[in-house]
């Protein structure tokens, strides 16, 4: 997956979780936001780039 795909999936996960909360629905136990944040950080680290997310966000 390239960086654009990772950011796309991360954004979609954020929007889906927000929509579920507004609708009063239970959100899944899988933390896709944290999963994609971690993958973005790993991608950036492999390429010697600075971190994008704060440590507490990427660790979720």
FIVEXDO-397337 format. One record per residue: residue in three letters; chain; z, y negated, x negated of N, C-alpha, C in turn. Coordinates in steps of 0.1 Angstrom, whole numbers, plus 5000, padded with zeros to 4 digits. Each point is the difference from the previous one (the first is absolute). Layout:
# FIVEXDO-397337
residu = ALA&chaine = A&n.w = Z&n.v = Y&n.u = X&ca.w = Z&ca.v = Y&ca.u = X&c.w = Z&c.v = Y&c.u = X
...
END
This chain:
# FIVEXDO-397337
residu = UNK&chaine = A&n.w = 5000&n.v = 5012&n.u = 4992&ca.w = 5000&ca.v = 4988&ca.u = 5008&c.w = 5000&c.v = 4988&c.u = 4991
residu = UNK&chaine = A&n.w = 4992&n.v = 4990&n.u = 5004&ca.w = 5000&ca.v = 4988&ca.u = 4992&c.w = 5010&c.v = 4990&c.u = 5006
residu = UNK&chaine = A&n.w = 5002&n.v = 4989&n.u = 4993&ca.w = 5010&ca.v = 4990&ca.u = 5004&c.w = 4998&c.v = 4995&c.u = 5014
residu = UNK&chaine = A&n.w = 4987&n.v = 4997&n.u = 5004&ca.w = 4997&ca.v = 4995&ca.u = 5013&c.w = 5004&c.v = 5010&c.u = 5011
residu = UNK&chaine = A&n.w = 4998&n.v = 5012&n.u = 4998&ca.w = 5004&ca.v = 5011&ca.u = 5009&c.w = 5015&c.v = 5000&c.u = 5002
residu = UNK&chaine = A&n.w = 5007&n.v = 5000&n.u = 4989&ca.w = 5014&ca.v = 5000&ca.u = 5000&c.w = 5006&c.v = 4988&c.u = 5008
residu = UNK&chaine = A&n.w = 4995&n.v = 4988&n.u = 4997&ca.w = 5004&ca.v = 4989&ca.u = 5007&c.w = 4997&c.v = 5000&c.u = 5015
residu = UNK&chaine = A&n.w = 4988&n.v = 5006&n.u = 5004&ca.w = 4996&ca.v = 5001&ca.u = 5013&c.w = 5010&c.v = 5010&c.u = 5008
residu = UNK&chaine = A&n.w = 5003&n.v = 5011&n.u = 4994&ca.w = 5008&ca.v = 5010&ca.u = 5006&c.w = 5015&c.v = 4994&c.u = 5001
residu = UNK&chaine = A&n.w = 5004&n.v = 4993&n.u = 4990&ca.w = 5013&ca.v = 4994&ca.u = 5001&c.w = 5001&c.v = 4990&c.u = 5011
residu = UNK&chaine = A&n.w = 4990&n.v = 4991&n.u = 5001&ca.w = 5000&ca.v = 4990&ca.u = 5011&c.w = 4999&c.v = 5007&c.u = 5014
residu = UNK&chaine = A&n.w = 4993&n.v = 5010&n.u = 5001&ca.w = 4999&ca.v = 5007&ca.u = 5013&c.w = 5013&c.v = 5007&c.u = 5004
residu = UNK&chaine = A&n.w = 5007&n.v = 5005&n.u = 4990&ca.w = 5014&ca.v = 5006&ca.u = 5002&c.w = 5009&c.v = 4989&c.u = 5004
residu = UNK&chaine = A&n.w = 5000&n.v = 4988&n.u = 4994&ca.w = 5008&ca.v = 4989&ca.u = 5004&c.w = 4998&c.v = 4996&c.u = 5015
residu = UNK&chaine = A&n.w = 4987&n.v = 4999&n.u = 5003&ca.w = 4996&ca.v = 4996&ca.u = 5014&c.w = 5004&c.v = 5010&c.u = 5010
residu = UNK&chaine = A&n.w = 4998&n.v = 5013&n.u = 4997&ca.w = 5004&ca.v = 5010&ca.u = 5010&c.w = 5015&c.v = 5001&c.u = 5002
residu = UNK&chaine = A&n.w = 5008&n.v = 4998&n.u = 4990&ca.w = 5014&ca.v = 5000&ca.u = 5001&c.w = 5005&c.v = 4988&c.u = 5009
residu = UNK&chaine = A&n.w = 4994&n.v = 4989&n.u = 4997&ca.w = 5004&ca.v = 4988&ca.u = 5008&c.w = 4996&c.v = 5002&c.u = 5015
residu = UNK&chaine = A&n.w = 4988&n.v = 5005&n.u = 5002&ca.w = 4996&ca.v = 5002&ca.u = 5014&c.w = 5009&c.v = 5010&c.u = 5007
residu = UNK&chaine = A&n.w = 5004&n.v = 5011&n.u = 4993&ca.w = 5009&ca.v = 5010&ca.u = 5006&c.w = 5014&c.v = 4993&c.u = 5003
residu = UNK&chaine = A&n.w = 5005&n.v = 4992&n.u = 4991&ca.w = 5012&ca.v = 4993&ca.u = 5003&c.w = 5000&c.v = 4991&c.u = 5012
residu = UNK&chaine = A&n.w = 4989&n.v = 4992&n.u = 5001&ca.w = 4998&ca.v = 4991&ca.u = 5011&c.w = 4999&c.v = 5008&c.u = 5014
residu = UNK&chaine = A&n.w = 4994&n.v = 5012&n.u = 4999&ca.w = 4999&ca.v = 5008&ca.u = 5012&c.w = 5012&c.v = 5008&c.u = 5003
residu = UNK&chaine = A&n.w = 5010&n.v = 4999&n.u = 4991&ca.w = 5013&ca.v = 5008&ca.u = 5002&c.w = 4998&c.v = 5014&c.u = 4998
residu = UNK&chaine = A&n.w = 4990&n.v = 5004&n.u = 4992&ca.w = 4998&ca.v = 5014&ca.u = 4997&c.w = 5007&c.v = 5004&c.u = 4987
residu = UNK&chaine = A&n.w = 5003&n.v = 5013&n.u = 4999&ca.w = 5006&ca.v = 5005&ca.u = 4988&c.w = 4990&c.v = 5001&c.u = 4989
residu = UNK&chaine = A&n.w = 5003&n.v = 4996&n.u = 4988&ca.w = 4991&ca.v = 5000&ca.u = 4989&c.w = 5002&c.v = 5014&c.u = 4993
residu = UNK&chaine = A&n.w = 4989&n.v = 5004&n.u = 4994&ca.w = 5001&ca.v = 5013&ca.u = 4993&c.w = 5009&c.v = 5000&c.u = 4988
residu = UNK&chaine = A&n.w = 5005&n.v = 5012&n.u = 4997&ca.w = 5009&ca.v = 5001&ca.u = 4989&c.w = 4993&c.v = 4998&c.u = 4986
residu = UNK&chaine = A&n.w = 4987&n.v = 5001&n.u = 5000&ca.w = 4993&ca.v = 4998&ca.u = 4988&c.w = 4998&c.v = 4985&c.u = 4998
residu = UNK&chaine = A&n.w = 5004&n.v = 4996&n.u = 4988&ca.w = 4999&ca.v = 4986&ca.u = 4997&c.w = 4986&c.v = 4997&c.u = 4993
residu = UNK&chaine = A&n.w = 4990&n.v = 4998&n.u = 5007&ca.w = 4987&ca.v = 4998&ca.u = 4994&c.w = 4999&c.v = 4986&c.u = 4993
residu = UNK&chaine = A&n.w = 5008&n.v = 4990&n.u = 5004&ca.w = 5000&ca.v = 4988&ca.u = 4993&c.w = 5005&c.v = 5002&c.u = 4986
residu = UNK&chaine = A&n.w = 5011&n.v = 5007&n.u = 4999&ca.w = 5006&ca.v = 5002&ca.u = 4987&c.w = 4991&c.v = 5009&c.u = 4991
residu = UNK&chaine = A&n.w = 4994&n.v = 5010&n.u = 5007&ca.w = 4991&ca.v = 5009&ca.u = 4993&c.w = 4988&c.v = 4993&c.u = 4993
residu = UNK&chaine = A&n.w = 4994&n.v = 4991&n.u = 5008&ca.w = 4989&ca.v = 4993&ca.u = 4994&c.w = 5004&c.v = 4989&c.u = 4991
residu = UNK&chaine = A&n.w = 5012&n.v = 4994&n.u = 5002&ca.w = 5005&ca.v = 4990&ca.u = 4990&c.w = 5002&c.v = 5007&c.u = 4987
residu = UNK&chaine = A&n.w = 5006&n.v = 5012&n.u = 5000&ca.w = 5002&ca.v = 5008&ca.u = 4988&c.w = 4987&c.v = 5004&c.u = 4993
residu = UNK&chaine = A&n.w = 4990&n.v = 5004&n.u = 5008&ca.w = 4987&ca.v = 5003&ca.u = 4994&c.w = 4993&c.v = 4988&c.u = 4994
residu = UNK&chaine = A&n.w = 5002&n.v = 4988&n.u = 5006&ca.w = 4994&ca.v = 4988&ca.u = 4995&c.w = 5007&c.v = 4997&c.u = 4986
residu = UNK&chaine = A&n.w = 5013&n.v = 5001&n.u = 5000&ca.w = 5007&ca.v = 4997&ca.u = 4987&c.w = 4996&c.v = 5010&c.u = 4989
residu = UNK&chaine = A&n.w = 4998&n.v = 5013&n.u = 5004&ca.w = 4996&ca.v = 5010&ca.u = 4990&c.w = 4986&c.v = 4997&c.u = 4995
residu = UNK&chaine = A&n.w = 4991&n.v = 4996&n.u = 5008&ca.w = 4987&ca.v = 4996&ca.u = 4997&c.w = 5000&c.v = 4988&c.u = 4990
residu = UNK&chaine = A&n.w = 5008&n.v = 4990&n.u = 5003&ca.w = 5000&ca.v = 4988&ca.u = 4992&c.w = 5007&c.v = 5004&c.u = 4986
residu = UNK&chaine = A&n.w = 5010&n.v = 5008&n.u = 5000&ca.w = 5007&ca.v = 5004&ca.u = 4988&c.w = 4990&c.v = 5007&c.u = 4991
residu = UNK&chaine = A&n.w = 4992&n.v = 5009&n.u = 5005&ca.w = 4990&ca.v = 5008&ca.u = 4992&c.w = 4990&c.v = 4990&c.u = 4993
residu = UNK&chaine = A&n.w = 4998&n.v = 4989&n.u = 5006&ca.w = 4990&ca.v = 4990&ca.u = 4995&c.w = 5007&c.v = 4989&c.u = 4992
residu = UNK&chaine = A&n.w = 5013&n.v = 5001&n.u = 4999&ca.w = 5007&ca.v = 4989&ca.u = 4992&c.w = 5001&c.v = 4987&c.u = 5007
residu = UNK&chaine = A&n.w = 5000&n.v = 5000&n.u = 5013&ca.w = 5001&ca.v = 4988&ca.u = 5008&c.w = 5014&c.v = 4997&c.u = 5004
residu = UNK&chaine = A&n.w = 5003&n.v = 4988&n.u = 5004&ca.w = 5014&ca.v = 4996&ca.u = 5004&c.w = 5002&c.v = 5007&c.u = 5013
residu = UNK&chaine = A&n.w = 5013&n.v = 5001&n.u = 5004&ca.w = 5004&ca.v = 5006&ca.u = 5013&c.w = 4996&c.v = 4991&c.u = 5011
residu = UNK&chaine = A&n.w = 4997&n.v = 5005&n.u = 5011&ca.w = 4996&ca.v = 4992&ca.u = 5012&c.w = 5012&c.v = 4999&c.u = 5010
residu = UNK&chaine = A&n.w = 5007&n.v = 5011&n.u = 5002&ca.w = 5011&ca.v = 5000&ca.u = 5009&c.w = 5013&c.v = 4999&c.u = 4992
residu = UNK&chaine = A&n.w = 5010&n.v = 4994&n.u = 5007&ca.w = 5014&ca.v = 5001&ca.u = 4994&c.w = 5004&c.v = 5014&c.u = 4999
residu = UNK&chaine = A&n.w = 5009&n.v = 5003&n.u = 4990&ca.w = 5004&ca.v = 5014&ca.u = 4998&c.w = 5006&c.v = 5006&c.u = 5013
residu = UNK&chaine = A&n.w = 5008&n.v = 4993&n.u = 5007&ca.w = 5006&ca.v = 5006&ca.u = 5012&c.w = 4990&c.v = 5003&c.u = 5011
residu = UNK&chaine = A&n.w = 4989&n.v = 4994&n.u = 5001&ca.w = 4989&ca.v = 5003&ca.u = 5009&c.w = 4993&c.v = 5012&c.u = 4996
residu = UNK&chaine = A&n.w = 4996&n.v = 5001&n.u = 4987&ca.w = 4992&ca.v = 5011&ca.u = 4995&c.w = 5009&c.v = 5013&c.u = 5000
residu = UNK&chaine = A&n.w = 5013&n.v = 4999&n.u = 4999&ca.w = 5009&ca.v = 5011&ca.u = 5000&c.w = 5002&c.v = 5007&c.u = 5013
residu = UNK&chaine = A&n.w = 4997&n.v = 4993&n.u = 5011&ca.w = 5002&ca.v = 5005&ca.u = 5013&c.w = 4992&c.v = 5013&c.u = 5003
END
